[in-house]
Amino acid sequence: MSDRVTIRRAREDDAAALIRGNLASRPFHTPWVEPFTDRDGCNRWLAEIRAGRKLAFLAVTDGAIAGVVNLNEIVYGIFCSAYLGYYAMAEFAGRGLMTRAVELTVAHAFGELGLHRLEANVQPDNLRSLALVKRLGFRLEGYSPRYLKIAGAWRDHERWARLADDT
């Protein structure tokens, strides 16, 4: 297995592989994220992409999907910002692939998309995700109690952000 990763935009024909990967990774994802695990959920996710509410990138290594990186709720104008979300597929975790995939997505967001700010909201006990945002130069901005409802429970999150002109 290679430790090289690239990113590409998610496509409709990725649905089956994403569903399989999300199902196989369910114990690994819980309680941090709750990605779709069936065709209906995938269709809703793809509809958000088509509607322009998000851009979804796949982390790909050796032709396999290693993870997903989303730029959610992209807003231009005076805000010029998006929320960053990401998760690895369990079989690819711990190899640095998602760090590189998120790094490539951040570069795309600040470069080609011209965004000014990215915010990543991370549950305080998600040590792997916290380490990733720290490695990529995000700074802690605050704490949001009961911020996002994941797996049926409102969960606290730390707000981490990075600006385009951060070095």
Backbone bond lengths (Angstrom), bond angles and torsions (degrees), N, CA, C in turn:
res aa  C-N    CA-C-N  psi(-1)  N-CA   C-N-CA  omega(-1)  CA-C   N-CA-C  phi
1 M - - - 1.452 - - 1.524 110.66 -
2 S 1.303 115.02 137.86 1.457 121.78 179.89 1.520 110.76 -85.03
3 D 1.316 116.21 154.55 1.453 121.27 172.31 1.516 110.59 -104.32
4 R 1.328 116.56 16.29 1.461 122.17 177.44 1.516 108.22 -91.84
5 V 1.331 116.11 136.39 1.453 120.39 -179.61 1.520 109.41 -134.69
6 T 1.314 115.58 144.70 1.451 121.94 172.77 1.525 106.88 -126.22
7 I 1.328 115.00 166.81 1.459 118.34 173.90 1.524 108.35 -119.42
8 R 1.308 114.17 151.54 1.457 121.08 173.31 1.513 107.50 -151.07
9 R 1.323 115.35 158.70 1.463 120.35 178.52 1.527 110.43 -65.93
10 A 1.326 115.51 141.13 1.462 120.67 175.55 1.525 109.47 -68.14
11 R 1.332 115.28 146.07 1.464 121.39 -179.82 1.528 109.40 -128.64
12 E 1.310 114.98 162.69 1.475 121.61 178.26 1.529 110.89 -55.05
13 D 1.335 116.99 -39.49 1.461 118.74 -176.23 1.532 113.44 -76.04
14 D 1.330 118.03 3.32 1.465 122.06 173.51 1.525 112.06 -87.12
15 A 1.327 117.10 -7.72 1.464 121.38 -170.94 1.526 113.12 -52.81
16 A 1.303 118.34 -51.78 1.472 120.72 -175.43 1.524 111.28 -61.42
17 A 1.331 117.71 -44.59 1.466 120.80 -179.59 1.528 111.23 -66.22
18 L 1.339 116.78 -38.69 1.466 119.77 178.05 1.526 111.48 -66.00
19 I 1.306 117.04 -43.85 1.468 120.29 178.75 1.527 110.09 -61.04
20 R 1.335 117.40 -46.11 1.473 120.69 178.31 1.525 110.94 -59.41
21 G 1.335 116.64 -47.15 1.463 120.44 -179.30 1.517 112.51 -64.01
22 N 1.331 116.97 -41.93 1.457 120.42 179.13 1.528 111.72 -66.08
23 L 1.327 117.28 -40.24 1.464 120.45 176.95 1.527 111.21 -63.50
24 A 1.315 117.05 -46.31 1.465 120.97 -179.46 1.530 112.12 -65.82
25 S 1.324 116.63 -24.81 1.471 121.08 -175.87 1.530 113.14 -98.54
26 R 1.304 116.94 3.16 1.467 120.10 -174.82 1.528 113.84 -51.72
27 P 1.327 120.65 -47.98 1.473 119.36 178.93 1.540 112.29 -63.01
28 F 1.309 116.61 -33.92 1.466 121.89 178.89 1.535 111.07 -69.97
29 H 1.318 117.71 -36.71 1.466 122.33 -177.87 1.525 113.10 -75.33
30 T 1.321 117.42 -29.97 1.466 122.04 -174.95 1.522 110.46 -73.13
31 P 1.319 120.43 132.08 1.463 130.76 1.14 1.533 113.46 -99.89
32 W 1.317 117.11 20.89 1.466 119.79 -170.12 1.522 113.51 -78.33
33 V 1.306 116.91 -44.18 1.471 121.76 179.61 1.514 108.32 -139.04
34 E 1.311 114.96 161.40 1.456 120.71 179.23 1.525 108.74 -135.65
35 P 1.347 116.60 70.31 1.466 118.36 -179.66 1.529 111.58 -70.97
36 F 1.305 114.52 162.45 1.467 120.38 -179.46 1.522 110.63 -59.09
37 T 1.331 114.84 149.60 1.467 120.61 178.52 1.530 111.61 -133.01
38 D 1.325 116.39 13.59 1.457 119.81 176.52 1.529 108.98 -147.82
39 R 1.320 115.34 172.72 1.464 120.19 -175.48 1.531 112.27 -65.57
40 D 1.330 118.07 -37.07 1.469 120.09 178.54 1.528 110.92 -61.46
41 G 1.327 116.09 -45.79 1.465 120.02 178.53 1.518 111.70 -63.10
42 C 1.312 116.11 -40.52 1.460 120.40 177.76 1.519 110.28 -63.86
43 N 1.310 117.10 -41.40 1.470 120.74 178.89 1.528 111.11 -61.72
44 R 1.337 117.78 -39.98 1.471 120.55 177.18 1.531 110.45 -63.81
45 W 1.340 116.66 -42.39 1.461 122.27 178.75 1.531 110.54 -62.28
46 L 1.320 116.45 -45.48 1.468 120.78 178.21 1.529 111.51 -64.34
47 A 1.330 117.18 -35.49 1.473 120.77 178.21 1.530 110.99 -64.78
48 E 1.332 117.20 -37.68 1.471 120.24 176.14 1.529 110.68 -63.72
49 I 1.309 116.71 -37.08 1.469 120.81 177.57 1.525 109.46 -65.91
50 R 1.331 116.51 -48.92 1.464 120.17 179.74 1.527 112.04 -60.84
51 A 1.324 117.36 -34.91 1.468 121.77 -179.11 1.532 112.25 -75.91
52 G 1.322 117.48 -7.42 1.454 120.72 178.76 1.512 114.54 84.51
53 R 1.336 117.64 9.08 1.462 120.72 179.38 1.521 111.50 -76.19
54 K 1.312 116.33 -20.21 1.462 119.40 -179.14 1.514 110.15 -154.80
55 L 1.312 114.49 157.84 1.458 122.45 167.36 1.516 105.78 -114.11
56 A 1.300 116.75 134.41 1.458 121.06 -179.67 1.517 109.33 -118.85
57 F 1.313 114.63 127.81 1.454 122.10 177.96 1.522 108.77 -115.49
58 L 1.310 115.67 142.61 1.454 121.04 175.87 1.514 108.72 -104.61
59 A 1.327 115.83 134.39 1.458 122.09 171.13 1.522 105.99 -84.14
60 V 1.319 116.68 120.55 1.460 121.23 -174.07 1.522 109.37 -121.91
61 T 1.333 115.41 131.41 1.457 121.76 174.62 1.521 108.65 -136.44
62 D 1.296 116.67 132.92 1.472 121.89 -179.34 1.529 111.77 49.63
63 G 1.341 116.95 36.31 1.453 121.86 178.67 1.521 115.33 79.25
64 A 1.336 117.34 -2.92 1.468 121.02 -178.72 1.526 110.23 -104.62
65 I 1.329 115.98 150.55 1.463 121.29 177.55 1.527 108.48 -81.57
66 A 1.331 115.28 114.53 1.463 121.58 -178.62 1.518 112.20 -92.96
67 G 1.328 117.28 -18.29 1.453 120.37 -179.29 1.509 111.29 176.44
68 V 1.335 114.60 -179.07 1.454 123.07 -177.06 1.524 108.53 -130.90
69 V 1.328 115.97 138.97 1.463 122.10 173.77 1.526 106.87 -127.81
70 N 1.323 116.33 122.66 1.460 121.71 -179.54 1.525 110.58 -112.65
71 L 1.320 115.82 139.70 1.456 122.71 165.53 1.521 104.84 -105.92
72 N 1.325 116.54 108.05 1.463 122.87 -172.07 1.520 111.78 -103.48
73 E 1.340 114.15 149.90 1.470 121.49 174.89 1.527 111.65 49.75
74 I 1.307 116.53 52.94 1.465 122.17 179.94 1.521 109.15 -67.51
75 V 1.315 115.94 126.11 1.463 122.01 179.73 1.518 107.96 -127.08
76 Y 1.320 116.18 131.25 1.473 120.66 176.70 1.522 108.94 -102.15
77 G 1.296 118.58 -154.91 1.457 121.44 -178.21 1.517 110.69 73.52
78 I 1.312 115.83 -139.94 1.468 119.07 -175.56 1.524 112.54 -74.84
79 F 1.339 118.28 -14.44 1.462 121.27 -179.48 1.533 111.41 -89.24
80 C 1.309 117.40 -49.90 1.468 124.23 175.21 1.534 111.84 48.24
81 S 1.323 115.07 59.77 1.459 120.22 -169.01 1.528 110.29 -145.95
82 A 1.334 114.65 166.31 1.464 121.40 174.06 1.525 108.57 -154.36
83 Y 1.320 114.39 161.55 1.463 121.57 172.85 1.521 107.59 -97.09
84 L 1.311 115.44 135.14 1.455 122.55 -178.76 1.521 109.12 -100.84
85 G 1.314 116.63 129.06 1.458 121.95 174.10 1.514 109.45 -132.61
86 Y 1.312 116.79 149.72 1.463 119.78 -177.19 1.525 109.82 -159.87
87 Y 1.325 114.53 154.63 1.460 119.81 171.51 1.518 108.75 -158.06
88 A 1.322 114.95 150.84 1.462 122.35 177.77 1.516 109.44 -97.95
89 M 1.307 115.74 154.49 1.452 120.42 167.17 1.530 106.31 -80.85
90 A 1.312 117.27 139.35 1.465 122.30 -170.88 1.528 113.52 -52.20
91 E 1.319 117.49 -42.25 1.470 119.05 -175.26 1.527 113.41 -67.94
92 F 1.340 117.00 -13.29 1.466 120.45 -178.74 1.529 112.86 -109.34
93 A 1.317 117.29 0.92 1.468 121.07 -175.59 1.528 111.65 -68.23
94 G 1.325 114.60 151.19 1.454 120.98 173.75 1.514 115.57 80.83
95 R 1.325 118.12 11.43 1.469 121.19 -178.43 1.521 112.91 -110.68
96 G 1.342 117.47 2.45 1.461 120.83 -179.55 1.518 113.55 83.61
97 L 1.314 117.89 1.92 1.460 121.10 -177.41 1.524 111.64 -65.09
98 M 1.322 116.87 -42.08 1.462 119.32 -178.51 1.525 111.43 -71.77
99 T 1.318 118.19 -32.59 1.461 119.00 174.85 1.520 109.52 -58.85
100 R 1.313 116.92 -46.89 1.464 120.85 179.72 1.518 111.09 -66.79
101 A 1.325 118.33 -41.82 1.469 121.05 -179.79 1.524 111.03 -63.67
102 V 1.324 117.44 -42.49 1.466 120.34 178.10 1.531 109.53 -66.93
103 E 1.322 116.88 -40.66 1.467 120.76 177.88 1.536 110.65 -58.56
104 L 1.319 117.59 -43.95 1.464 121.53 178.24 1.523 111.40 -65.10
105 T 1.330 117.13 -38.77 1.460 121.34 179.00 1.521 110.99 -67.31
106 V 1.323 116.88 -41.33 1.472 121.29 177.62 1.526 109.68 -61.29
107 A 1.323 117.27 -44.17 1.466 120.79 178.51 1.532 110.27 -60.92
108 H 1.307 117.66 -40.40 1.471 121.75 178.25 1.536 110.33 -65.38
109 A 1.324 116.47 -42.66 1.471 121.02 -179.07 1.523 111.26 -62.56
110 F 1.310 116.74 -43.89 1.460 120.08 -178.56 1.526 112.32 -81.39
111 G 1.318 117.25 -25.89 1.454 121.34 179.79 1.513 112.20 -88.08
112 E 1.318 115.56 -88.21 1.464 121.53 -174.04 1.530 113.43 -59.86
113 L 1.340 117.43 -39.56 1.466 119.83 -178.43 1.523 112.94 -81.78
114 G 1.323 117.25 -19.54 1.460 120.86 177.87 1.514 114.95 70.35
115 L 1.340 117.40 24.88 1.457 119.52 178.11 1.525 110.93 -72.98
116 H 1.319 115.33 154.79 1.468 121.85 179.37 1.527 111.75 -99.46
117 R 1.339 117.22 -31.34 1.467 120.84 -171.39 1.528 110.22 -142.56
118 L 1.334 114.87 141.38 1.455 122.35 170.46 1.522 108.15 -125.95
119 E 1.315 115.77 137.16 1.461 121.06 178.22 1.512 109.06 -121.89
120 A 1.331 115.57 130.98 1.465 122.18 175.97 1.524 107.67 -116.67
121 N 1.313 116.45 126.22 1.462 121.70 178.93 1.522 108.11 -105.63
122 V 1.339 115.61 121.84 1.458 121.67 -170.48 1.526 109.37 -128.02
123 Q 1.331 116.26 133.83 1.458 119.76 175.28 1.528 109.54 -65.74
124 P 1.330 117.37 136.71 1.474 121.06 -173.94 1.526 115.01 -57.44
125 D 1.318 118.44 -26.23 1.467 120.49 -179.95 1.525 113.51 -90.74
126 N 1.323 117.27 -1.18 1.462 120.84 -179.47 1.528 108.40 -86.14
127 L 1.317 115.36 79.06 1.465 121.51 -171.90 1.523 113.07 -63.04
128 R 1.325 118.03 -36.45 1.471 120.25 179.37 1.527 110.98 -64.93
129 S 1.320 116.43 -42.86 1.462 120.27 -179.02 1.522 111.01 -69.97
130 L 1.322 116.66 -38.44 1.471 119.71 176.29 1.529 110.73 -62.16
131 A 1.316 116.53 -42.25 1.474 119.88 178.92 1.527 110.59 -62.71
132 L 1.332 117.24 -38.04 1.464 120.81 179.82 1.523 110.84 -62.73
133 V 1.335 118.41 -50.50 1.467 119.05 -177.81 1.523 111.21 -65.02
134 K 1.317 117.18 -35.43 1.476 119.69 176.97 1.533 110.52 -63.83
135 R 1.344 116.62 -44.49 1.475 120.38 179.21 1.519 111.57 -58.23
136 L 1.331 116.97 -33.36 1.458 120.94 -175.84 1.528 113.43 -93.09
137 G 1.315 117.32 11.57 1.459 120.67 172.06 1.516 116.00 83.75
138 F 1.320 117.93 14.69 1.462 119.86 173.88 1.524 108.29 -73.35
139 R 1.326 116.49 149.31 1.467 120.19 178.66 1.524 109.41 -117.46
140 L 1.315 115.05 146.22 1.453 121.76 179.38 1.522 109.29 -71.16
141 E 1.321 116.65 126.51 1.464 121.44 179.86 1.521 112.96 -110.92
142 G 1.310 117.75 -21.56 1.446 117.58 -178.70 1.512 113.23 170.56
143 Y 1.311 113.70 -176.58 1.450 123.09 -176.52 1.522 108.54 -126.51
144 S 1.321 116.91 131.87 1.464 121.91 -178.34 1.521 109.64 -121.57
145 P 1.330 117.02 102.96 1.471 119.21 178.29 1.527 111.65 -65.69
146 R 1.339 115.76 141.58 1.461 122.61 176.74 1.529 111.26 44.32
147 Y 1.320 116.60 52.74 1.469 123.29 -171.18 1.524 113.95 -81.37
148 L 1.338 116.80 -46.42 1.468 120.91 -177.65 1.527 109.73 -127.90
149 K 1.334 114.93 143.20 1.460 120.06 177.90 1.523 108.27 -93.06
150 I 1.323 115.82 112.25 1.461 122.40 -178.04 1.522 107.58 -128.22
151 A 1.314 116.12 130.21 1.465 122.61 179.82 1.529 110.96 53.69
152 G 1.337 115.65 39.93 1.454 121.15 174.33 1.519 116.27 81.08
153 A 1.329 118.07 4.04 1.468 120.39 -179.08 1.528 110.19 -130.40
154 W 1.337 115.28 141.52 1.462 120.33 174.68 1.522 107.49 -76.53
155 R 1.320 116.13 124.06 1.463 121.17 -173.01 1.529 111.36 -117.46
156 D 1.330 114.09 139.50 1.464 120.60 176.08 1.523 109.39 -68.70
157 H 1.332 115.17 149.96 1.462 121.08 178.15 1.523 111.03 -140.84
158 E 1.308 115.26 149.83 1.461 121.66 167.61 1.518 106.69 -94.31
159 R 1.342 116.48 140.49 1.464 121.73 177.53 1.529 108.64 -97.86
160 W 1.317 115.52 119.59 1.457 123.06 177.58 1.528 107.80 -116.57
161 A 1.319 117.80 140.39 1.463 120.13 -178.13 1.516 110.57 -141.07
162 R 1.320 112.48 158.00 1.467 120.90 173.79 1.512 107.25 -142.31
163 L 1.330 115.30 140.14 1.459 122.17 178.76 1.519 109.59 -104.29
164 A 1.318 115.76 155.02 1.464 120.87 -178.40 1.525 111.62 -57.99
165 D 1.337 116.68 -33.96 1.467 118.79 -177.11 1.532 113.12 -94.22
166 D 1.333 118.21 8.87 1.467 120.52 172.52 1.523 108.20 -70.07
167 T 1.300 115.21 141.16 1.479 118.51 178.42 1.508 111.74 -106.23
